[in-house]
């Protein structure tokens, strides 16, 4: 393209720059701003017409003036991709951050990413064992799923994400995961925590990191996850890797989205977030999955902190409508000193049924999981009742359920940060042991045939009736 | 009409402004060098505002805009069934062929296969007077569905010639006296309802095999229902259950702005499912529209219209059609997104002021009608709503509830207890029972409505008792009220809960539903007698036969055994009285 430089900036507003009278500029085109001090900023066209062009500047508009030169590069934003991305640390705009050389591109990939044809997708159905009982038993993860962690400030979501990244393995193959890690607006301290842990366990060599920290430009955050996902797609669908994408923190991403919306004077939706936030988030989350004819897969673990622990806040709310379930971290459990403090009741994995059962995990998995839920839910409800009327008012069944809720939290949920439980012996057998504290007649979710086969004290072999 | 060419003036996301043309409202235009499909949604001085159905990045001002002279239409004819479309009726398998697994743009694809040959059997004869909507021939489209080829709208006359044989859908099969040629395919603009003679009041239930729906909150054929619920409460599973098991002859399933993997699950699963009414694959009667959340937003807006037009077309053949839209909230959000790009004055929560009238227009296209050919057809519409935070005071839920006659309220609390379907029995409602009661009396059991009332009354009483239990504990209640709680628990766990993923439990026919309800009532009656006769509540509740009765529903042949199980239970309850 021409590479003509314009000096026609009329307005600068927040992260946006308005220009007049340009040659036709395409929507989404990449822009370079040449500042008078010689520095260069990058941006993207948000709105274009014969009379005016609006550019969103990734690095912020500090020191942009009317004399700043603007060059349109004639192309949409692309990321150089190659297998060389693995083991590298890049910044939020895709430049090396680890002091290494530039990525030698096998291909330039459009970072917006096209939608996968729903007809060409393959149903995710391979169980991923995370070694964490709460997840494996109750919100089982499958390859190709997008399962966010709904957390809040002060909770150990990072430890959980790292533990998953460390322990995740497929039960039906020996393939390892490649981790693509995307940081959006997290603090340097959190970032160091991630990097050190990945280093310590040797996982860093098997990871690609895209990092935008809290003091990096906020608007850049809008492209960081797109870069990460573009890299993930390339690795998964061109090189057959199973990619685990962890991104944190989605809340910061949404804040940036709101910032741009406000600067453009758009009509805001709920709580000031733009009306298109659902679509925008979907363009990220939907880049998970498997496609027919390709071996690789993308599994996503977005982490978001719920402002004010409020699950109805637009960010978790819209996410929950797009993702295939959620893992909810509970402050209450955390304060009881339980790690991982996963509240299984509001947690959910929508693809669980496809990934568990005979031949995948174990035949009784579904029944056991339903029974754990039901018993724990009732037990927790009874705690509220006991607080008012005392334990004396409870009947036998209620007492057992009440006690079960405590055991469940203490023995099933609680595990150490490096404890890797296998699904069959580690998790499901443990569940049966705990459930045996409740009379069989109250275990209505369990098929009789599973009770005969797995119940520690009522297995057919030692039944006399 | 001469085709004028204009140029692009401005691009902002999916909204493009063009100058130099004066198209009609809702005319389809081709935008840019790649010829992206768009629809005119606003005229403003010499500017025409266009919503574009494909991704717009890389497009420049100055690129051409070409009028087509047509409004957004769908192709109707043999070949619709078993197909899966995007929001503007492009077949997804075709798109995969031309552009691979990722959807790029600028690809045009016909909704129907124009080359495929079909066996056309004429039913009209030379010399017949025919008018629009009249069936002139038949095509066996799938194993189970006969496609009835109709005279297109606004056409009538005397048949000059008509021939049976093998044709593709654009070949002329019938010529009228005035020279009008009729082929198997016709087109219809999606934003206009197809014509009919008159609407009837619905008086036949749409049987879904889902106990809580059929028994407590039935939907009539030709009726409308809304399913609002927060995420994770089971909207999609409920919609899919309806698509699988409802006794409509044709099912149109619209995945509007939802998850890609979920659509894939449907696509993988449906071809393997067997229709309990015909014993043939369910896919044979299904048309799917999938516009996932990351596909272009304007096509999402169009997808519900595409779907309902296809539904109306099958209705006009005299079929009962069920349409599921999952989710109408995503459709409304697409409207909101486009509206805000147009810089329209927003109504509530940023939605356009015309939101509720658009919703009403859509649901109003449902109904049981006398078709132009004099037969009886219906479209039932079931719309999922995804209210933010599960709070149904928001505009889309409210706009929907004002129109629909059935409300299936999903409840996060129930979902959390893994009570599925998580439909709240206390706040859900159906306005159809009165219209349908006679049908139930005639076809299932004379006392069906009374049994239903008894069951729902018990649930109501339970909720009142629960409030007391919350304060004082269940042991403080008198024995008869404790029994009521047990009976209500049985209703919930045995009757209302239904496992969509269990081979047997996933579907219960109405007869079985009735017998299960009766079984609960007979437990109540026997237990009352036994307790009056001195039996302990605990012994009565814990008779093994009751557990067998409840667990039995997961086994094949339950409908044959249920009465034996009930009498065994009665026997054991009697015995528990004597034991004391």
Interface residues (C-beta under 8 A of the other chain):
Chain A: X24 X25 X26 X27 X28 X29 X46 X47 X48 X49 X50 X76 X112 X113 X114 X115 X116 X117 X118 X119 X120 X121 X122 X123 X124 X144 X145 X237 X266 X267 X268 X269 X270 X274 X275 X276 X278 X279 X282 X283 X285 X286 X287 X288 X289 X291 X292 X293 X294 X311 X312 X313 X314 X317 X318 X320 X321 X322 X324 X325 X326 X345 X346 X348 X350 X351 X353 X354 X366 X370 X373 X374 X377 X378 X384 X385 X388 X389 X393 X394 X395 X398 X441 X444 X445 X447 X448
Chain B: X9 X10 X11 X12 X13 X17 X55 X56 X57 X58 X59 X60 X61 X62 X63 X84 X92 X93 X95 X96 X100 X101 X102 X103 X104 X230 X231 X232 X255 X257 X259 X260 X261 X262 X263 X264 X265 X267 X268 X290 X292 X293 X294 X295 X297 X330 X333 X336 X337 X340 X343 X346 X349 X350 X386 X388 X389 X390 X391 X412 X415 X416 X417 X418 X469 X470 X471 X472 X473 X474 X475 X476 X493 X501 X542 X547 X550 X551 X554
